[in-house]
Each structure stands twice: as C-alpha cells, then as structure tokens.
Amino acid sequence: MGETTVSLQEVTAETVRTICELAPHGAQSGFVAPNAVSIAQAHFNPAAVFRAIYADEEPVGFIMWRPGDDGASCFLWRFMIDGRHQGRGYGREAIALWLKVLPSQGYRLAQTSYVPGDGGPHGFYLAQGFVDTGETRANGERVMELAL
Ligand SMILES: CC(C)(COP(=O)(O)OP(=O)(O)OC[C@H]1O[C@@H](n2cnc3c(N)ncnc32)[C@H](O)[C@@H]1OP(=O)(O)O)[C@@H](O)C(=O)NCCC(=O)NCCS
C-alpha cells in the first residue's frame, strides 16, 4: 500500500455530507445500508460508535460498531469502502485498526454478520481471520466472529 496511512476519524459537521456520499459499487448496495441511514440509526443507539475511514487526508469509507449483548463481544454493525477506493487494502487496514483497540476496551470477541450472496463480504472477512459461527439471524444474515 506504499506510503498511504489509513486512519479512523470522527465524523464532524464539516465532513458529514461527504461521508454520506461515500457508497460501494451499485451491485454491492444490498450488502450494507447507506451511511446516512447508519448515522441516523446511531442517533437512536447511544452505545454505537461510528468513524470515517481515511486514506491519508481522503475519506474513503465508513465503520460502525456497538457492544454485543454480553459485554465481552463487540459487534461490527456497518462497514464499507467507497467503490472508487476498493481493492487497495484500505478495508483490511481499517479492520485491523478497529480490532487493535478492542482488547483495551474490555472486549474479548469481535462479531459481525453479512448478507450471503455473490460479491458479498464473506471472503473478505474470512481473509481477516473471522470464522463462521453457523448462526443465521432472523433477517437472514450469517454470523461470523473472531477471538481477540
Ligand atoms: C468488503 C469491503 C469493505 C472490502 O474493502 P476493500 O478495501 O476493497 O478490501 P481490501 O482491498 O482491503 O482487501 C483485502 C483483501 O480481501 C480481499 N477481498 C476484498 N473483497 C473481497 C470479497 N468480497 N471477497 C473475497 N475477498 C475479498 C482482497 O482481495 C484482499 O486480499 P489480499 O489480502 O489477498 O490482497 C468492500 O468490498 C465493500 O465496501 N463492500 C461493500 C459493502 C460490504 O459488503 N460491507 C460489509 C458489510 S457486512
């Protein structure tokens, strides 16, 4: 990835419109909610945390998580890299940054869930060390986890 520095940064009044305009490729739209919807949902879930993903000074994606039901797990709720910026390792780097801070916050397990389908993120999460739990949620999403 050369000299590019990936970071997770707070969304501000100045950047929120730009972050809401980030979107995956059209064919991937079924795999993640629009960022504006995620930020609106976070408004009603005070435990949720969201950050913009930056490559150097450029916003390239969005990540949002919330505590799991048991206190020891952290749930990756939303995650996306804008279509124009995919395939450059930014997603991998952003997940690594997120995973790195979780143990110091008391988490022992990272979880996520994904919509199965062609072009979906299952293979991406496998490559980052997540494993399938075999659980399917009521909404059809499949659960994966990674011990920290
Ligand atoms: C999944 C997503 C975040 C990956 O972001 P990205 O920046 O393109 O991924 P990276 O460039 O960091 O890829 C890291 C590795 O995963 C692989 N990879 C990326 N997407 C993959 C996929 N859908 N299936 C399998 N492997 C994938 C890459 O080839 C790369 O492999 P390498 O380590 O051998 O080079 C991005 O494709 C995306 O935003 N998708 C649409 C939204 C989505 O599905 N979000 C998840 C919601 S649960």
The ligand as an SDF file (V2000), in Angstrom:
LIG
                    3D

 48 50  0  0  0  0  0  0  0  0999 V2000
  -15.8000   -5.6240    1.8630 C   0  0  0  0  0  0  0  0  0  0  0  0
  -15.0750   -4.3060    1.5680 C   0  0  0  0  0  0  0  0  0  0  0  0
  -15.2040   -3.3850    2.7780 C   0  0  0  0  0  0  0  0  0  0  0  0
  -13.5850   -4.6220    1.3060 C   0  0  0  0  0  0  0  0  0  0  0  0
  -12.8870   -3.3990    1.1960 O   0  0  0  0  0  0  0  0  0  0  0  0
  -11.5750   -3.2550    0.2710 P   0  0  0  0  0  0  0  0  0  0  0  0
  -10.8710   -2.0120    0.6990 O   0  0  0  0  0  0  0  0  0  0  0  0
  -11.9510   -3.3600   -1.1580 O   0  0  0  0  0  0  0  0  0  0  0  0
  -10.7420   -4.5440    0.6810 O   0  0  0  0  0  0  0  0  0  0  0  0
   -9.1310   -4.6730    0.6630 P   0  0  0  0  0  0  0  0  0  0  0  0
   -8.6030   -4.0140   -0.5590 O   0  0  0  0  0  0  0  0  0  0  0  0
   -8.5920   -4.2320    1.9710 O   0  0  0  0  0  0  0  0  0  0  0  0
   -8.9960   -6.2490    0.5200 O   0  0  0  0  0  0  0  0  0  0  0  0
   -8.3210   -7.0470    1.4820 C   0  0  0  0  0  0  0  0  0  0  0  0
   -8.2650   -8.4550    0.9900 C   0  0  0  0  0  0  0  0  0  0  0  0
   -9.5930   -9.0080    0.9080 O   0  0  0  0  0  0  0  0  0  0  0  0
   -9.8550   -9.4420   -0.4230 C   0  0  0  0  0  0  0  0  0  0  0  0
  -11.2610   -9.1380   -0.7060 N   0  0  0  0  0  0  0  0  0  0  0  0
  -11.8190   -7.9200   -0.8130 C   0  0  0  0  0  0  0  0  0  0  0  0
  -13.1430   -8.0330   -1.0220 N   0  0  0  0  0  0  0  0  0  0  0  0
  -13.3930   -9.3650   -1.0550 C   0  0  0  0  0  0  0  0  0  0  0  0
  -14.5700  -10.1330   -1.2390 C   0  0  0  0  0  0  0  0  0  0  0  0
  -15.7740   -9.5640   -1.4230 N   0  0  0  0  0  0  0  0  0  0  0  0
  -14.4640  -11.4760   -1.2460 N   0  0  0  0  0  0  0  0  0  0  0  0
  -13.2610  -12.0840   -1.0450 C   0  0  0  0  0  0  0  0  0  0  0  0
  -12.1210  -11.4090   -0.8600 N   0  0  0  0  0  0  0  0  0  0  0  0
  -12.1900  -10.0560   -0.8650 C   0  0  0  0  0  0  0  0  0  0  0  0
   -8.9010   -8.6680   -1.2880 C   0  0  0  0  0  0  0  0  0  0  0  0
   -8.6410   -9.3720   -2.4780 O   0  0  0  0  0  0  0  0  0  0  0  0
   -7.6920   -8.5800   -0.4080 C   0  0  0  0  0  0  0  0  0  0  0  0
   -6.9700   -9.8020   -0.4650 O   0  0  0  0  0  0  0  0  0  0  0  0
   -5.3780   -9.8580   -0.2070 P   0  0  0  0  0  0  0  0  0  0  0  0
   -5.2030   -9.5920    1.2500 O   0  0  0  0  0  0  0  0  0  0  0  0
   -5.0300  -11.2450   -0.6070 O   0  0  0  0  0  0  0  0  0  0  0  0
   -4.7910   -8.7930   -1.0690 O   0  0  0  0  0  0  0  0  0  0  0  0
  -15.6420   -3.6010    0.3300 C   0  0  0  0  0  0  0  0  0  0  0  0
  -15.6280   -4.5020   -0.7530 O   0  0  0  0  0  0  0  0  0  0  0  0
  -17.0470   -3.0690    0.4900 C   0  0  0  0  0  0  0  0  0  0  0  0
  -17.2560   -1.9430    0.9650 O   0  0  0  0  0  0  0  0  0  0  0  0
  -18.0690   -3.8620    0.0420 N   0  0  0  0  0  0  0  0  0  0  0  0
  -19.4580   -3.4130    0.0330 C   0  0  0  0  0  0  0  0  0  0  0  0
  -20.0400   -3.2570    1.4130 C   0  0  0  0  0  0  0  0  0  0  0  0
  -19.9580   -4.5140    2.2500 C   0  0  0  0  0  0  0  0  0  0  0  0
  -20.1730   -5.6180    1.7940 O   0  0  0  0  0  0  0  0  0  0  0  0
  -19.6530   -4.3020    3.5330 N   0  0  0  0  0  0  0  0  0  0  0  0
  -19.6720   -5.3370    4.5260 C   0  0  0  0  0  0  0  0  0  0  0  0
  -20.9900   -5.2820    5.2340 C   0  0  0  0  0  0  0  0  0  0  0  0
  -21.1730   -6.6110    6.3880 S   0  0  0  0  0  0  0  0  0  0  0  0
  1  2  1  0
  2  3  1  0
  2  4  1  0
  2 36  1  0
  4  5  1  0
  5  6  1  0
  6  7  2  0
  6  8  1  0
  6  9  1  0
  9 10  1  0
 10 11  2  0
 10 12  1  0
 10 13  1  0
 13 14  1  0
 14 15  1  0
 15 16  1  0
 15 30  1  0
 16 17  1  0
 17 18  1  0
 17 28  1  0
 18 19  1  0
 18 27  1  0
 19 20  2  0
 20 21  1  0
 21 22  1  0
 21 27  2  0
 22 23  1  0
 22 24  2  0
 24 25  1  0
 25 26  2  0
 26 27  1  0
 28 29  1  0
 28 30  1  0
 30 31  1  0
 31 32  1  0
 32 33  2  0
 32 34  1  0
 32 35  1  0
 36 37  1  0
 36 38  1  0
 38 39  2  0
 38 40  1  0
 40 41  1  0
 41 42  1  0
 42 43  1  0
 43 44  2  0
 43 45  1  0
 45 46  1  0
 46 47  1  0
 47 48  1  0
M  END
$$$$
